[in-house]
Structures are given as C-alpha cells and as structure tokens.
Amino acid sequence: MKLKLPSIHTLWLSFLQVLSRFPLQVCLAFAATIAWCFLLDADDPTQDRLVLFLCTCNLGLTLLLATDLYAESRELNPLKKWGLRVIATLICAGLYFALKPSFYRADVYRIGMLALAFHLLVAFAPFINKGNLNGFWQYNKSLFLRFLTAALYAGVLYAGLAIALVAIDGLFSVKIGWQVYMRLFAVVTAGFETIFFLAGVPVDLKALDREESYPKGLKIFTQYVLIPLMTIYLLILLVYEAKIIISWQLPKGLVSTLILGYAVFGILSLLLVYPIKEKEGNGWIKLFSRFFYFMMIPLVLLLLLAVWKRVGHYGITESRYILIVLAAWLALITVYFLFSKKQNIKVIPISLCILALLATYGPQSAFSVSEFSQISRLKRLRISTAEKDMAEQENVVDYLVDRHGLTALQPFTKVNLDALEQQIELKDSGRFSYIIKGNKLDTAYALLKIKRTDRYRYRSDKRFEAETGSVIDVKGYDYVIPVENYTNKNTQKINKVTLQIEKVRDRDLKISVGGKAVEFNLRDMARGAVAEFKTGKLKGSPNDSALFYLPSAVLSMTRKLNNMEIKLVVTSLNANTNMDDEAELNSWLSYNGFLLIRIK
C-alpha cells in the first residue's frame, strides 16, 4: 500500500474551505501572525499594544468560532449569521480599547477569565438545546484530538524548518538571528496551527449524536495516566487533612492548588470516559465516579477553610475571589452529580462559562469585590496607630494602584485622581510601563502621606546622563568601542592586538590585552552618581521626573594598559537611589557608553 501525500491543489482547496466557513477567524490568524512578527522589533509602548492585540485576536478567534458553530447548529441564514459575527467583532474591538493590562494588573485577570469563558463557549455553543449528550461528547472529543494533532504537526514543522535554518547558518555562514526563529514560530503557531485546527472542526453536528466510536488510546490514557495521578493527589490531600485534624492547625495556601488539581484531573477523567461508563465490563468507572464526588466533600471543606484563613487576615483579592467561586462551584457540582439522576455533563462547561463572565465585569465581579474589600481594609488600617498596621498600608496601596490604578484611592483624597492619572500617563507616554507605574505609586504615597519602608527601594530608580548629552569628545583618541551592561564578552582587534572586553561581578567591566587586564568599577560610578543626586543640586529633565544630568567627570573613568590609554565614558546610567544593599544595586544598575582608546 502506497502512502499518498496530498497535492498542493488539495491543500489549497482545503484552505479555501476553511476560509469560506471561518473567514474572520482566518483573518485574525493572519493579523496575529503579522503582529507577532512586528512585536520582536517594537519599542516598549508599541509592544504593550501589540501584546494586547494578540490577546484580543485570541479572544476574537474563540468568540467568533463559538458564534459560527451556534449559527450552524441553528441553521441560521447568512444575514443572521453575519449579524452575530459583527456583534462578536464589536465586543472584541471594545475590549481592545477598554483593556490596559500593562497599566492595570486587573486587566490581565480579565483577559484570562474572558479567554476561559470563550473557550468554554466553543465547547457547548452548538449544543445549547436539551439532550444531545453523546453528540456533545463526540464534538468535544473531536476538538480535543484535533488540537493535539495540530500541536503535533506544528511542532514537527517548526522543528524541521528551524533545523534547516541552523544548517544554512552553519554550512553557508549566513547570519540568522534569533528574531528569524521567533518569526518562524509565530507563522507556524499563530498561522498554520490555527488554520489546521479550524480545518478539523466537525461539519455535520447532527451526525455526531449518532456516532458511537471511542478511541481506545483515550481509555488507556485515562485509566493508566489521569486516574493514577488523581489518586496520588488524593492520598497526599487525605494525609494532610488528617494532619490538620491531629495537630489542629489551619491549612497552608498550597493546599488550595492541590485540591483544584485533584478536581481538574478527576473531572477531566470522568468526562473522558463518560460514553463507556454504562457499558458492560466498565462498572468500575461508574463506581469511580461516585467515589470521586464523595471524596470531594471533605476536600471542598478543606479548600473553603484555606480560603477563609487568607481572606480573614488580608481581605479579598482577585485570586482569592476566584478560589471562593471555584470552591462554591465544586460544592454545587459535587451535590449535583451525587444526587442527580440525569448526570448532564453539559452543566460543567456551561456553569463555568457563566461564572467566568460574571466575574469579569459588574459590581459582582472579582475586581469590584476585591477593590471594595481592600479599600475597606485600608480605611481600617489608616485609623489604627499600631506600627504593624501602619506598615501594612503599603501593601494595600501597592495592590490597589497596581491592580486598579490611582482612581481606586479616590475615597482618601479630594484630588481628582482620574485626571491626575491621565496626566501621568500622558506625560510619561512612550516610556516603560513599569516607570509609569512607579510614578503613580510615588504620587499615591505622597497624597496619602505614607512613608515607604526599605521593601520599596526598587521603585526609587533614577536615570543619569551627562550634561553634554549623548555627544562625546573623542579628540586625541584613536578608537571608539560601544559598550553596555548586557554584553558578556566582546573581542576586538586593534593593530593586530586582541582586546577582550568582558563583564565581571555582574556589572563591572574588565579589559584584557595579552596577559594583563584593567577593570572599570561601574558600581562605584553608580554610587558617585547617587551621592550627587542626594545633594539635591542636580538638574532634572522637565519632561522626565526620573532623569537627571551629571557632570561628565562623574560618568567617566580612565585606565592605562600596556601602551594604551583607555577611557570609559558612560552616556546613560540607570541606578537605584537607595543602594545600601549590594544585591539591589546589581539588580537595577544598567548603563550604555563608549570606550575611547589612545595608542601611545
């Protein structure tokens, strides 16, 4: 029997079928691929927008897929189908302009929960009607296997093409940078893998309800991989629960993750073996399903206890809100499958999707509830005179500004924080997002008159430049070599003499010629810059609150090596203004400059 590979014409026809069935999804796949390629060379603000665009493409892809499959299952006419597509597109466009994940951590959670909700929507959108449980399972089995197949094909394709590039690089001395490999990865994953997956989405949804096939490998995977893993989780949790009862100590935070892991493995196992649990010879599966949900009862109680411990001490945050909701959901699902005779597995994705959407926006959302909880906590802390409570205010302010922005602190000041926050973002537009966040935190601490402890030294980073700017005087020198702290080693030849530049002790520079070497201590230079800053006499930039100008002498050093005079001139130096700790200094010290070399 000969293996017949598909022709180019056949592949082209398959692509046209996908384009005809899912036109907007294919456009999003191409748009995401192009954006990913541009992302590699973009500056920081542009990177933030491109990352958000990629996330929005992912949301749009899943939401549009769900709407298209729903329209196909209901056999809607083209006008209604395109109406749903337009609505889904407008929702995603609105999210792109509403979300600011680089500024507000809460929006990162929002994107994650929306992605979960839209993926779950794809799982049940064509089967919203009652019944059709077998078709629902067969449909999701097809999507699951198609996803694994697409990932396998994409992985093999990328590996093969990447190896080919390595061969070209090695054999023909063609310089191929890492960006080429990343762009190839973008094309294969965002482009090829997505379209390959869409090509395998079931077409005849009604026929799925009559299908009885069950992959034997799936049963083996569930029986010999998932269930043993779940059993290990269960044994660990039961022993830990016994320890809690004996020692009478509240549970640790890690237990929440383990319980959720057990629940995920268990529910996934039960879903995978759902069609065969009633068949003869598989009675153990039915017994296992009852045992699983029975054992969930003490674990859900343990999960609630672990969450209550954290909430009681520190209030509600987004992650704790999610834990509370999942614990309540697990409790309800456990009761349903223990006492319900219907055992409708569609309840699982539908209920999770609804909860994820409810937790995203609105007064009941994770963000509104957590913001209200932390504001209430901050109000209590601000009227307390206890030293511990005064120090704890920093944690809450840090959380609120990081997750919700300056406006979350409006109850504590008469200043219009919405206008002030917009002013900071506009003033610092084009700068790194962490610098903008740092300026917002500086403003928050100043408004609330909270003194920072040493834990927040990392936000006091400043940038120093020479008074002469980026223009340097090279008169009297023969060679100029650019240097910066990210380069580990750099070898240059001057008059047939090899000069090696390397980074030592993480930040300092070492220049070697033959067996001799000299060093430039950049940390001493940074300390000198900080000392000048603390005098309060440095001139700052009118457009950048973190930038200050130094005399050129502070940002230069000269060393002699053999017949060379080597001068290091730093044009830009980033340093922390509280550098008592050596580790802090090394973490935040960065520089750019030039080595000027004179041959005597």
C-alpha positions in Angstrom: 0.0 0.0 0.0 1.5 3.3 -1.1 1.2 6.4 1.1 -0.2 9.2 -1.0 0.6 12.7 0.2 -1.9 15.5 -0.5 -1.1 17.6 -3.5 -0.7 21.4 -3.4 -4.1 21.7 -5.1 -5.8 19.6 -2.4 -4.2 21.7 0.3 -5.3 24.9 -1.4 -8.9 23.6 -1.7 -8.8 22.7 2.0 -7.6 26.2 2.8 -10.4 27.7 0.7 -13.0 25.6 2.5 -11.7 26.9 5.9 -11.7 30.5 4.5 -15.3 30.1 3.3 -16.5 28.6 6.6 -14.5 30.7 9.0 -13.4 33.9 7.1 -13.0 36.2 10.1 -11.1 33.6 12.1 -8.6 33.2 9.2 -8.2 36.9 9.0 -7.5 37.1 12.8 -4.9 34.3 12.4 -3.1 36.3 9.7 -3.3 39.5 11.7 -2.0 37.8 14.8 0.9 36.3 12.9 1.9 39.7 11.4 1.5 41.5 14.8 3.7 38.8 16.4 6.4 39.4 13.8 6.4 43.2 14.4 6.4 42.6 18.1 10.0 41.4 18.1 11.4 44.8 16.9 8.9 47.2 18.6 9.7 49.6 21.4 8.1 49.2 24.8 4.8 51.2 24.4 4.2 49.6 21.0 5.0 46.2 22.4 2.3 46.7 25.0 -0.3 47.5 22.3 0.8 44.5 20.1 0.6 42.1 23.1 -2.9 43.4 23.8 -3.8 43.0 20.1 -2.6 39.4 20.2 -4.7 38.7 23.2 -7.7 40.3 21.6 -7.1 38.2 18.5 -7.2 35.1 20.7 -10.5 36.2 22.3 -11.9 37.1 18.9 -11.0 33.8 17.4 -12.7 31.8 20.1 -15.8 34.0 20.4 -16.3 34.1 16.6 -15.8 30.3 16.4 -18.5 29.9 19.1 -20.9 32.2 17.3 -20.3 30.5 13.9 -20.9 27.0 15.4 -24.0 28.2 17.1 -25.3 29.6 13.8 -24.5 26.4 12.0 -26.3 24.3 14.7 -29.4 26.5 14.4 -29.1 26.7 10.6 -29.4 30.5 10.6 -29.5 32.3 7.3 -26.4 34.2 6.2 -27.8 37.6 7.3 -28.3 36.5 10.9 -25.0 34.7 10.9 -23.1 37.8 9.8 -25.1 39.8 12.4 -23.7 37.6 15.1 -20.2 37.9 13.6 -20.5 41.7 13.7 -21.6 41.7 17.3 -18.7 39.4 18.3 -16.3 41.6 16.4 -17.5 44.8 18.1 -17.2 43.1 21.5 -13.6 42.3 20.9 -12.8 45.7 19.4 -14.4 47.3 22.5 -12.2 45.1 24.7 -9.1 46.1 22.8 -9.7 49.8 23.6 -11.0 49.2 27.1 -8.3 47.0 28.5 -4.9 48.3 29.7 -3.0 45.2 31.0 0.4 47.0 31.0 -1.0 49.6 33.5 -3.6 47.6 35.5 -3.0 44.0 36.7 -6.7 43.6 37.0 -7.0 43.7 33.2 -4.6 40.7 33.0 -7.0 38.7 35.1 -9.9 39.9 32.9 -8.2 38.7 29.7 -7.6 35.3 31.4 -11.2 34.9 32.5 -12.6 36.1 29.2 -10.3 33.6 27.4 -11.6 30.8 29.7 -15.2 31.8 29.1 -14.9 32.0 25.3 -13.1 28.7 25.1 -15.8 27.1 27.2 -18.4 28.7 25.0 -16.9 26.9 22.0 -17.3 23.7 23.9 -21.1 23.9 24.2 -22.4 26.6 21.8 -23.6 24.2 19.2 -25.4 22.0 21.9 -27.3 24.5 24.0 -30.5 22.6 23.4 -31.6 19.8 25.8 -30.3 16.3 25.2 -27.6 15.5 22.6 -25.2 14.4 25.3 -23.5 11.9 23.1 -23.2 14.4 20.2 -21.8 17.0 22.7 -19.2 14.5 23.9 -18.2 13.4 20.4 -17.9 17.0 19.3 -15.6 17.9 22.2 -13.6 14.7 21.6 -13.1 15.8 18.0 -11.9 19.3 19.0 -9.6 17.9 21.7 -8.0 15.3 19.3 -7.7 17.9 16.5 -6.0 20.3 18.9 -3.4 17.7 19.9 -2.9 16.8 16.2 -2.5 20.4 15.2 0.1 21.0 18.0 2.0 17.9 17.0 2.1 18.9 13.3 3.1 22.4 14.1 5.8 21.2 16.5 7.3 18.9 13.9 7.1 21.5 11.1 8.8 24.2 13.3 11.5 21.8 14.4 12.2 20.7 10.8 12.4 24.3 9.5 14.4 25.5 12.4 17.0 22.7 11.9 17.1 23.7 8.2 17.9 27.3 9.2 20.6 26.1 11.6 22.1 24.0 8.7 22.1 27.0 6.4 23.7 29.1 9.1 26.4 26.6 9.7 27.1 25.5 6.1 26.9 28.8 4.3 28.0 31.2 7.1 24.7 33.0 6.8 24.0 35.1 9.9 20.5 34.1 11.1 19.4 35.9 14.2 17.0 34.7 16.9 14.3 37.0 15.5 14.1 34.8 12.4 13.4 31.7 14.6 10.8 33.6 16.6 9.1 34.8 13.4 9.1 31.3 12.1 7.5 30.2 15.4 4.8 32.9 15.0 4.0 31.8 11.4 3.7 28.1 12.4 1.8 28.5 15.6 -0.5 31.6 15.0 -0.9 30.9 11.3 -0.5 27.2 10.3 -1.6 25.6 13.6 -4.8 27.8 13.8 -5.9 27.1 10.3 -5.1 23.4 10.5 -7.2 23.2 13.7 -10.1 25.0 12.0 -10.0 22.6 9.1 -10.8 19.8 11.5 -13.8 21.3 13.3 -16.8 18.9 12.7 -19.1 20.0 9.9 -22.2 17.7 10.4 -23.0 18.4 14.0 -26.3 16.4 14.0 -24.5 13.3 12.8 -22.3 13.4 15.9 -25.2 12.3 18.2 -25.4 9.0 16.3 -21.6 8.3 16.4 -20.5 5.5 18.8 -16.8 5.5 18.2 -14.5 5.7 21.2 -10.7 5.9 20.9 -9.1 3.0 22.7 -6.0 5.2 23.4 -8.2 7.7 25.2 -9.4 5.0 27.6 -5.8 3.8 28.2 -4.7 7.4 28.8 -7.4 8.0 31.3 -7.1 4.6 33.1 -3.3 4.5 33.3 -2.3 8.2 33.4 -5.0 10.5 34.7 -6.6 8.3 37.3 -3.3 7.3 38.9 -2.2 11.0 39.0 -5.5 11.9 40.6 -5.1 9.1 43.2 -1.7 10.4 44.2 -3.2 13.8 44.7 -6.0 12.3 46.8 -3.6 10.4 49.0 -1.5 13.4 49.7 -4.5 15.6 50.5 -6.1 13.0 52.8 -2.9 12.5 54.8 -2.6 16.3 55.0 -6.2 16.7 56.1 -5.6 14.0 58.8 -2.5 16.0 59.9 -4.6 19.2 60.3 -7.2 17.4 62.4 -4.5 15.8 64.7 -2.4 19.0 65.1 -5.4 21.3 64.9 -3.6 23.8 62.6 -5.0 25.9 59.8 -4.1 24.7 56.3 -1.4 26.2 54.2 -2.0 28.1 51.0 -0.6 25.4 48.8 -3.4 23.0 49.7 -5.8 25.1 47.5 -3.7 24.4 44.4 -3.6 20.7 45.2 -7.3 20.4 45.7 -8.0 22.3 42.5 -5.5 20.0 40.7 -7.3 16.9 42.1 -10.7 18.3 40.9 -9.4 19.1 37.4 -7.8 15.7 36.9 -10.9 14.0 38.4 -13.5 15.8 36.3 -11.4 15.5 33.2 -11.1 11.8 33.8 -14.8 11.4 34.2 -15.6 13.4 31.1 -13.2 11.4 29.0 -14.8 8.0 30.0 -18.4 9.3 30.0 -19.7 7.4 26.9 -18.5 4.0 28.2 -19.3 4.2 31.9 -22.7 2.4 31.3 -21.3 -0.3 29.0 -20.9 -3.8 30.2 -17.5 -4.5 31.8 -16.9 -0.9 32.8 -18.7 -1.0 36.2 -15.6 0.2 37.9 -15.9 3.5 36.0 -19.4 4.1 37.5 -18.1 3.2 40.9 -15.1 5.5 40.4 -17.4 8.5 39.5 -19.4 8.0 42.7 -16.2 7.6 44.8 -14.7 10.8 43.2 -17.6 13.1 44.1 -17.9 11.5 47.6 -14.3 12.3 48.3 -14.7 15.9 47.0 -16.9 16.7 50.1 -14.0 16.8 52.7 -11.7 18.4 50.2 -14.1 21.2 49.4 -14.4 21.9 53.1 -10.6 22.0 53.4 -10.5 24.4 50.4 -13.0 26.7 52.0 -11.1 26.6 55.3 -7.8 27.5 53.4 -9.5 30.4 51.6 -11.2 31.7 54.8 -7.8 31.8 56.5 -6.3 34.1 53.9 -9.4 36.3 53.5 -9.8 36.7 57.2 -6.3 38.1 57.5 -5.8 40.0 54.3 -9.2 40.6 52.7 -10.4 39.6 49.2 -8.2 39.8 46.2 -8.9 38.6 42.6 -7.1 35.3 43.2 -9.0 34.7 46.5 -12.3 35.6 44.8 -11.6 33.0 42.1 -10.8 30.4 44.8 -14.0 31.2 46.7 -16.1 30.9 43.5 -14.4 27.7 42.4 -14.9 26.2 45.9 -18.6 27.0 45.8 -18.8 25.7 42.2 -17.1 22.4 43.2 -19.5 22.1 46.1 -22.6 22.5 43.9 -21.2 20.2 41.2 -20.4 17.6 43.8 -24.0 17.7 45.1 -25.5 17.7 41.6 -23.6 14.6 40.5 -24.1 12.7 43.8 -27.9 13.1 43.8 -29.0 13.9 40.3 -30.1 11.0 38.1 -29.7 13.0 34.8 -25.9 13.4 35.1 -25.9 16.1 32.4 -22.2 16.8 31.7 -23.0 20.0 29.8 -23.6 21.5 33.2 -19.8 21.6 33.8 -18.7 23.9 30.9 -21.9 26.0 30.9 -21.8 26.8 34.6 -18.1 27.6 34.5 -18.6 29.9 31.5 -21.3 31.8 33.2 -19.2 32.2 36.4 -16.2 33.4 34.4 -18.3 36.0 32.6 -20.0 37.2 35.9 -16.5 37.5 37.5 -15.2 39.8 34.7 -17.4 42.9 34.8 -20.0 44.4 37.1 -20.5 45.0 40.8 -20.4 41.3 41.5 -17.1 40.8 39.5 -13.8 39.7 41.1 -12.4 43.2 40.6 -15.3 45.2 42.1 -15.5 42.9 45.1 -11.7 42.8 45.7 -11.4 46.6 45.2 -14.2 47.2 47.8 -12.6 44.8 50.2 -9.1 46.3 50.0 -10.4 49.9 50.3 -12.4 48.9 53.4 -9.2 47.3 54.8 -7.2 50.4 54.0 -9.7 52.6 55.8 -9.4 50.4 59.0 -5.6 50.4 58.7 -5.4 54.2 58.4 -7.2 54.9 61.6 -5.0 52.4 63.5 -1.9 53.6 65.4 -0.3 50.1 65.6 3.1 50.0 63.9 2.2 46.8 62.1 -1.0 48.3 60.7 0.8 51.4 59.5 3.4 49.3 57.7 0.6 47.1 56.2 -0.9 50.2 54.5 1.9 50.0 51.9 0.8 46.5 50.8 -2.7 47.7 50.3 -1.8 50.9 48.4 0.7 48.9 46.3 -2.1 46.4 45.5 -4.8 49.0 44.6 -2.5 51.1 42.4 -1.1 48.0 40.6 -4.5 46.3 40.0 -6.9 49.2 39.7 -4.9 52.4 39.3 -4.8 55.7 41.2 -8.5 56.2 41.0 -9.0 53.3 43.5 -7.7 55.7 46.1 -10.3 58.4 45.4 -12.1 57.9 48.8 -8.9 59.0 50.6 -8.3 62.4 48.9 -10.2 65.3 47.3 -7.8 65.5 44.4 -9.3 64.4 41.1 -7.3 61.2 40.7 -8.8 60.3 37.3 -7.5 63.5 35.8 -4.2 63.1 37.6 -3.7 59.5 36.4 -4.4 60.5 32.8 -1.9 63.4 33.2 0.8 61.0 34.4 0.2 58.5 31.6 0.2 61.3 29.0 3.3 62.9 30.4 5.2 59.6 30.5 3.8 58.2 27.3 6.5 56.4 25.4 8.3 55.3 28.5 8.5 51.8 30.0 5.2 50.8 31.7 7.0 50.0 35.0 8.3 53.6 35.2 4.8 54.9 34.7 3.6 52.6 37.5 6.4 53.7 39.7 5.4 57.4 39.2 1.8 56.5 40.0 2.9 54.9 43.2 5.1 57.9 44.1 2.0 60.1 43.7 -0.1 57.7 45.8 2.3 57.7 48.7 2.7 61.4 48.6 -1.1 62.1 48.6 -1.7 59.6 51.4 1.4 60.8 53.3 2.6 57.2 53.7 6.3 56.8 54.4 7.9 53.9 52.5 9.9 51.2 54.1 13.0 49.6 52.6 10.9 47.0 50.9 10.0 49.6 48.2 13.5 50.8 47.4 13.3 49.2 43.9 10.8 51.9 42.9 13.4 54.7 43.5 15.3 54.0 40.3 16.7 57.1 38.5 18.4 57.6 35.2 21.6 59.8 34.9 23.0 61.3 31.7 26.0 63.5 31.1 25.3 67.3 30.9 26.7 67.2 27.4 24.1 64.7 26.4 25.0 61.9 24.0 27.7 63.9 22.3 31.2 62.9 23.5 34.5 64.5 22.8 36.8 61.9 21.1 39.7 64.4 20.4 43.0 62.8 21.0 41.7 59.2 20.9 42.3 56.7 18.1 39.4 54.2 18.5 35.9 54.2 19.9 34.1 51.0 21.0 30.4 51.0 22.2 29.7 49.1 25.5 26.6 48.3 27.6 25.9 46.1 30.6 24.1 43.4 28.7 27.2 42.3 26.7 29.0 39.5 28.5 32.0 39.3 26.1 33.3 41.3 23.2 36.5 40.7 21.3 38.1 43.5 19.2 41.4 43.7 17.2 43.4 46.9 17.2 46.7 46.9 15.2 46.7 43.1 15.3 46.4 43.2 19.1 43.4 41.3 20.5 41.5 43.3 23.1 38.9 41.5 25.1 36.0 43.2 26.9 34.0 41.2 29.4 31.6 41.7 32.2 32.8 40.7 35.7 30.9 40.6 39.0 27.7 41.0 37.1 28.2 44.7 36.2 31.8 45.8 36.2 34.0 45.9 33.0 37.3 44.1 32.5 39.6 44.9 29.6 42.3 42.4 28.8 45.3 42.6 26.4 47.6 39.6 26.4 48.1 38.5 30.0 47.3 41.9 31.5 44.0 43.5 32.4 42.4 46.6 34.0 38.9 46.9 35.4 36.2 49.7 35.5 34.1 49.5 38.6 30.7 50.7 37.4 29.2 50.2 40.9 31.5 52.8 42.3 30.4 55.1 39.4 26.8 54.5 40.3 27.4 55.3 44.0 29.0 58.5 42.9 26.0 59.4 40.8 23.7 58.6 43.7 25.8 60.7 46.0 25.5 63.7 43.6 21.7 63.1 43.4 21.3 63.2 47.2 22.9 66.6 47.4 19.7 67.9 45.7 21.7 70.1 43.3 21.3 68.1 40.1 19.3 69.5 37.3 16.4 67.3 36.3 14.6 66.8 32.9 11.4 68.9 32.6 9.8 66.1 30.7 11.0 63.1 32.7 10.8 63.0 36.5 13.3 60.1 36.7 16.1 61.7 34.6 18.9 63.8 36.0 22.1 65.4 34.4 25.6 64.8 35.8 29.0 66.4 35.2 30.9 64.4 32.6 33.7 63.7 35.1 31.3 61.7 37.3 30.4 59.4 34.3 33.9 58.7 33.1 37.0 56.7 34.2 40.5 56.3 32.7 42.8 53.4 32.9 46.3 52.6 31.4 47.1 49.2 29.9 50.4 48.5 28.1 50.8 51.2 25.5 47.1 52.1 25.7 45.1 54.7 27.5 41.5 53.5 27.9 38.7 55.9 28.9 35.2 54.7 29.7 32.6 57.4 29.0 29.0 56.5 30.2 26.2 58.3 28.3 23.3 56.8 30.2 23.3 55.2 33.7 20.3 53.7 35.5 20.7 53.2 39.2 18.7 52.9 42.4 18.9 55.9 44.8 18.9 53.6 47.9 21.8 51.3 47.2 22.9 50.2 50.6 22.2 46.6 49.6 24.7 45.2 47.1 22.0 42.8 45.6 19.7 45.7 45.0 22.5 47.6 43.3 23.3 44.8 40.9 19.6 44.2 40.1 19.0 47.8 39.0 22.3 49.0 37.6 22.5 49.4 33.9 24.5 51.6 31.5 25.4 52.5 28.0 28.6 54.2 26.9 31.8 54.0 24.9 35.5 53.0 25.4 37.9 55.6 24.0 41.3 54.2 23.2 44.5 56.1 22.6 47.7 54.3 21.4 50.8 55.8 22.8 
